[in-house]
């Protein structure tokens, strides 16, 4: 059996491998906001919502979703979205949360950034069997607009159509300006790096 007389080169190689692996980890970003219920239906109130982006979706993933929506409509978009790998999660303090399937961000002309997060919406047995109007909106889409300081507001799909925005090649809420604000005090918060 051959002995290694100088273990330093192996230690250096090991350190280089660890540093390279850490650099390859996806960036995590955490956003916290107050979610406001507008009672349609349900009680009026507010709760904290946490959104964690574990990885930002690629341009190719975004283009795939846009193509599905434009070529074949919402049904194909839903099918394509469900096949996307997890991009993060959204949850409230009393829930286990839902996986996010798409997370994208673009700079705003006035500074700051627009963040669009999308996933398929859970549809329960009653809703699937009775097919009320809500069945036409199988997506959860969150659109947040943050200033340069990382603070802003957001709006969520709540019986709202989603549309293609040509300027930024992005899927967004239809008529963002006329939607009620459902996320207040949105803020980016530091995240601990996972080992």
C-alpha positions in Angstrom: 0.0 0.0 0.0 1.4 3.4 -1.0 1.4 6.2 1.5 0.8 9.8 0.6 3.8 11.7 1.9 2.3 15.2 1.6 -1.4 15.6 2.2 -1.4 19.3 1.4 -2.1 19.0 -2.4 -5.2 16.8 -1.6 -6.4 19.3 0.9 -6.1 22.1 -1.6 -7.9 20.1 -4.3 -10.7 19.3 -1.7 -11.0 23.0 -0.8 -11.2 24.0 -4.5 -14.0 21.4 -5.0 -16.0 22.8 -2.0 -15.6 26.4 -3.1 -16.7 25.5 -6.7 -19.7 23.6 -5.4 -20.7 26.5 -3.2 -20.4 28.9 -6.1 -22.8 26.6 -8.1 -25.5 26.8 -5.5 -28.6 28.8 -6.7 -29.1 32.2 -5.1 -31.9 32.3 -2.5 -34.0 35.3 -2.0 -36.7 35.7 0.6 -39.6 38.1 0.5 -42.1 38.8 3.3 -45.3 40.7 3.0 -48.7 41.3 4.6 -51.4 39.5 2.6 -54.7 41.3 2.8 -58.0 39.5 2.3 -60.7 41.5 0.6 -63.5 39.1 1.6 -64.6 37.8 -1.7 -65.7 35.4 -0.1 -64.3 35.1 3.4 -63.3 37.3 6.3 -61.5 40.5 5.9 -58.0 40.4 7.5 -54.3 40.2 7.0 -51.7 37.6 7.4 -48.0 37.3 6.8 -46.9 35.6 3.6 -43.4 34.3 2.9 -42.0 33.8 -0.6 -38.7 32.1 -1.0 -37.1 31.9 -4.4 -34.5 29.1 -4.5 -33.6 29.6 -8.1 -34.6 32.1 -10.8 -36.2 30.6 -13.9 -34.2 30.6 -17.1 -35.1 32.6 -20.2 -35.7 29.3 -21.9 -38.3 28.3 -19.2 -40.0 31.7 -19.5 -40.1 31.4 -23.3 -41.6 27.9 -23.1 -44.4 29.2 -20.9 -45.0 32.2 -23.1 -45.1 30.0 -26.2 -47.6 27.6 -24.5 -49.9 30.5 -23.6 -49.8 32.2 -27.0 -50.0 29.1 -29.1 -52.4 26.9 -27.2 -54.0 29.0 -24.4 -54.2 28.6 -20.6 -54.7 24.8 -20.6 -51.4 24.2 -22.3 -49.8 26.8 -20.1 -51.0 25.0 -17.0 -49.7 21.6 -18.4 -46.3 23.2 -19.2 -46.1 25.0 -15.8 -46.7 21.7 -13.9 -43.7 20.1 -15.6 -41.3 22.9 -14.5 -38.9 22.1 -11.7 -39.4 23.8 -8.3 -38.2 27.4 -8.1 -39.1 28.0 -4.5 -42.2 28.1 -2.3 -44.9 30.4 -0.9 -46.5 29.9 2.5 -48.2 31.6 5.4 -47.3 30.8 9.1 -50.1 28.2 9.4 -49.5 26.4 6.1 -46.9 23.9 4.7 -46.7 26.0 1.6 -46.9 25.5 -2.1 -44.1 24.9 -4.6 -43.4 27.7 -7.0 -42.9 26.6 -10.6 -41.7 29.9 -12.1 -39.8 32.9 -10.7 -38.6 35.8 -12.9 -37.5 39.3 -12.3 -36.9 42.3 -14.6 -35.6 45.8 -13.8 -38.2 48.6 -13.8 -37.6 51.8 -15.8 -38.0 53.9 -12.6 -35.5 51.8 -10.7 -36.2 48.7 -8.6 -37.6 45.5 -10.1 -40.7 43.6 -11.0 -40.9 40.1 -9.7 -43.3 37.6 -11.2 -44.0 34.3 -9.5 -46.3 31.6 -10.8 -47.6 28.2 -9.9 -50.6 26.0 -10.4 -53.4 26.5 -8.0 -54.7 23.7 -5.8 -58.2 22.7 -6.9 -60.2 20.7 -4.4 -62.7 17.9 -5.1 -65.8 20.2 -4.7 -64.4 22.8 -7.1 -63.4 20.1 -9.7 -66.8 18.4 -9.5 -69.0 21.5 -9.5 -66.9 23.7 -11.8 -67.8 27.1 -10.4 -66.3 30.2 -12.2 -63.1 29.9 -10.2 -62.2 26.8 -12.1 -61.3 29.1 -15.1 -58.4 30.5 -13.0 -56.1 27.6 -12.2 -53.0 29.7 -11.6 -51.6 31.5 -8.7 -49.6 34.5 -10.0 -47.9 37.0 -7.8 -46.5 40.2 -9.2 -44.4 42.3 -6.9 -42.9 45.7 -7.6 -40.0 46.7 -5.4 -38.2 50.0 -5.2 -34.4 50.3 -5.2 -34.6 49.9 -1.4 -36.1 46.4 -1.7 -39.6 47.6 -0.4 -42.8 47.7 -2.4 -46.2 46.2 -3.0 -47.7 43.2 -4.7 -50.8 41.9 -6.3 -52.0 38.3 -6.6 -54.3 36.6 -9.0 -57.7 36.3 -7.5 -60.2 35.4 -10.2 -58.0 37.4 -12.6 -56.8 36.6 -16.0 -53.1 36.4 -16.8 -51.8 37.8 -20.1 -48.7 38.1 -22.1 -46.7 41.4 -21.8 -44.7 41.9 -25.0 -42.4 44.7 -23.6 -40.7 42.4 -21.1 -41.7 39.1 -22.8 -43.4 38.0 -19.5 -46.7 36.6 -18.3 -48.3 39.1 -15.9 -51.6 39.9 -14.3 -54.2 41.5 -16.7 -54.7 45.2 -15.8 -52.2 45.3 -12.9 -53.0 49.0 -12.2 -56.7 48.2 -11.6 -56.1 45.2 -9.3 -56.5 45.6 -5.6 -53.3 45.6 -3.6 -53.2 42.2 -1.8 -49.6 42.3 -0.6 -48.5 45.3 1.4 -45.2 46.1 3.0 -43.4 43.7 0.6 -39.7 43.6 1.6 -36.7 41.6 0.6 -35.1 40.0 3.6 -31.6 38.4 4.0 -31.5 34.6 3.9 -29.2 32.2 5.6 -27.1 30.2 3.2 -27.9 26.5 3.3 -25.0 24.2 3.8 
